[in-house]
């Protein structure tokens, strides 16, 4: 035990807790950014499907006009 610097005398449990406290925000932010990227890709895919449907609708013409 280092008596002149007691804060340097860490037990393994203290080291594990400090490591978790340091890394937890990183993992949280990483997971959050992955989820946001996934949602963004799903939104882009949905928007692409909607624009394709509008394009097909426009090319076919409005069925009500054809009646």
C-alpha positions in Angstrom: 0.0 0.0 0.0 1.3 3.4 -0.9 0.9 5.5 2.2 2.0 8.8 0.7 -0.6 8.5 -2.1 -3.5 6.4 -0.7 -5.5 7.1 -3.9 -2.9 5.1 -5.9 -3.6 2.0 -3.7 -6.5 0.6 -5.7 -8.1 -2.8 -5.2 -9.0 -4.8 -8.3 -12.7 -4.1 -7.6 -11.9 -0.3 -7.7 -10.1 -0.7 -11.0 -13.0 -2.6 -12.5 -15.5 0.0 -11.3 -13.4 2.9 -12.7 -13.1 1.1 -16.0 -16.8 0.5 -16.3 -17.5 4.2 -15.3 -15.1 5.4 -18.0 -16.2 3.0 -20.8 -20.0 3.0 -20.1 -20.7 6.4 -21.8 -18.7 5.3 -24.9 -20.7 2.1 -25.3 -24.0 4.0 -24.7 -23.1 6.6 -27.3 -22.0 3.9 -29.8 -25.2 1.9 -29.3 -27.3 5.0 -29.6 -25.5 6.2 -32.8 -26.0 2.7 -34.3 -29.7 2.8 -33.6 -30.0 6.3 -35.1 -28.2 5.2 -38.2 -30.4 2.1 -38.5 -33.6 4.3 -38.1 -32.2 6.8 -40.7 -31.6 4.0 -43.2 -35.1 2.6 -42.6 -36.6 6.1 -43.1 -34.6 6.5 -46.4 -35.8 3.1 -47.5 -39.4 4.1 -46.7 -39.0 7.4 -48.5 -37.6 5.6 -51.6 -40.5 3.2 -51.6 -43.0 6.1 -51.4 -41.3 8.0 -54.3 -41.3 4.8 -56.4 -45.0 4.4 -55.7 -45.7 8.0 -56.6 -43.6 7.6 -59.8 -45.5 4.5 -60.8 -48.8 6.2 -60.0 -47.9 9.1 -62.2 -46.7 6.9 -65.1 -49.9 4.9 -64.9 -52.1 7.9 -64.6 -54.8 8.4 -62.1 -57.2 5.5 -62.3 -60.1 7.8 -61.6 -59.3 9.8 -64.7 -59.4 6.6 -66.9 -62.9 5.7 -65.9 
